[in-house]
Amino acid sequence: MPMMILDNCTNCGICEILCPYSAIYAGGVNWRKIHNRYFMYCDESLVHDDFWSRVHYYIVPDKCTECIGKYPEPICKTACTKDGCVQDADHLETEEHLYAKKQYLETMPGYI
């Protein structure tokens, strides 16, 4: 998980709007990857992952590339006025892995 959103998030939503891979979801919104496509739905019986938040925005690690090859630094970090978007030091990814993830996401149907 390259980036994460801290508890000081004020839910302004600018990070969700700017994310080039739609990796950021509003608090409480469920997501799942099914057959290499991402879906959002609100089934409360789902088992949530450790990055999920009911309270504030959160980043799905499978979709976060730290904006490598798009921006000089993650756009969520640049846009956040509360310094709420930070790199997750416990789940660092190599530059090669981030580029591979970027290439994969850009080949998914529906990517613009």
C-alpha positions as CSV (number, residue, x, y, z in Angstrom):
1,M,0.0,0.0,0.0
2,P,2.0,3.0,-1.2
3,M,-0.3,5.8,0.1
4,M,-2.8,6.0,3.0
5,I,-5.1,8.6,4.4
6,L,-4.8,9.5,8.1
7,D,-7.5,10.1,10.6
8,N,-7.1,13.9,10.3
9,C,-8.9,13.7,7.0
10,T,-11.7,16.3,6.8
11,N,-13.6,14.5,4.0
12,C,-13.2,17.4,1.6
13,G,-13.0,14.9,-1.3
14,I,-10.4,16.7,-3.4
15,C,-8.2,13.6,-3.4
16,E,-10.9,11.4,-4.8
17,I,-11.6,13.9,-7.6
18,L,-7.9,14.2,-8.6
19,C,-6.8,10.6,-8.3
20,P,-5.9,9.4,-11.9
21,Y,-6.8,5.8,-11.1
22,S,-9.9,6.2,-9.0
23,A,-8.1,4.6,-6.1
24,I,-9.7,6.8,-3.4
25,Y,-13.2,6.1,-2.0
26,A,-15.4,8.0,0.5
27,G,-15.6,6.6,4.0
28,G,-18.1,3.8,4.3
29,V,-18.2,3.0,0.6
30,N,-17.3,-0.7,-0.1
31,W,-15.3,-1.8,-3.1
32,R,-14.3,-5.1,-4.6
33,K,-12.2,-6.4,-7.5
34,I,-14.0,-9.0,-9.5
35,H,-12.6,-10.5,-12.7
36,N,-10.0,-7.7,-12.9
37,R,-12.7,-5.0,-12.7
38,Y,-13.3,-2.7,-9.8
39,F,-16.8,-2.2,-8.4
40,M,-18.4,-0.2,-5.6
41,Y,-21.4,-1.3,-3.7
42,C,-22.7,-1.0,-0.2
43,D,-23.3,-4.5,1.1
44,E,-22.8,-4.0,4.9
45,S,-22.2,-7.8,5.3
46,L,-18.8,-7.5,3.5
47,V,-15.6,-8.3,5.3
48,H,-13.6,-5.1,5.1
49,D,-9.8,-4.9,4.4
50,D,-7.5,-3.2,6.9
51,F,-7.2,0.0,4.8
52,W,-11.0,0.5,4.6
53,S,-12.5,3.3,6.7
54,R,-16.1,4.0,7.6
55,V,-15.2,7.5,8.8
56,H,-12.9,9.1,6.2
57,Y,-11.7,8.7,2.7
58,Y,-9.4,5.7,2.1
59,I,-7.1,4.5,-0.7
60,V,-7.3,1.0,-2.3
61,P,-3.7,-0.2,-2.5
62,D,-4.3,-2.3,-5.6
63,K,-5.1,0.9,-7.5
64,C,-2.6,3.3,-6.0
65,T,0.6,3.9,-8.1
66,E,1.7,6.9,-6.1
67,C,1.0,8.8,-9.4
68,I,4.4,7.5,-10.7
69,G,4.8,8.6,-14.3
70,K,1.9,11.0,-14.0
71,Y,3.0,13.6,-11.4
72,P,6.2,14.5,-9.5
73,E,4.6,13.2,-6.3
74,P,1.3,11.7,-5.4
75,I,-1.5,14.1,-6.3
76,C,-3.5,13.3,-3.2
77,K,-0.5,14.4,-1.0
78,T,-0.1,17.6,-3.0
79,A,-3.7,18.5,-2.8
80,C,-4.4,17.7,0.8
81,T,-4.4,20.8,3.0
82,K,-4.3,18.8,6.2
83,D,-1.3,16.6,5.3
84,G,-3.6,13.6,5.6
85,C,-2.2,11.6,2.6
86,V,1.1,10.0,3.4
87,Q,3.2,7.1,2.3
88,D,2.6,4.0,4.3
89,A,6.0,3.1,5.6
90,D,4.8,-0.4,6.6
91,H,3.9,-1.3,3.0
92,L,6.4,0.2,0.7
93,E,6.5,-0.8,-3.0
94,T,9.4,-0.6,-5.4
95,E,9.4,1.8,-8.3
96,E,9.3,-1.1,-10.7
97,H,6.2,-2.5,-9.0
98,L,4.5,0.9,-9.1
99,Y,5.2,1.2,-12.8
100,A,3.9,-2.3,-13.5
101,K,0.8,-1.5,-11.6
102,K,0.3,1.7,-13.6
103,Q,0.7,-0.2,-16.9
104,Y,-1.8,-2.8,-15.7
105,L,-4.4,-0.3,-14.6
106,E,-4.1,1.6,-17.9
107,T,-4.9,-1.5,-19.9
108,M,-8.1,-2.2,-18.0
109,P,-11.4,-1.7,-19.9
110,G,-12.9,1.7,-19.2
111,Y,-9.6,3.4,-18.4
112,I,-9.5,6.8,-20.0
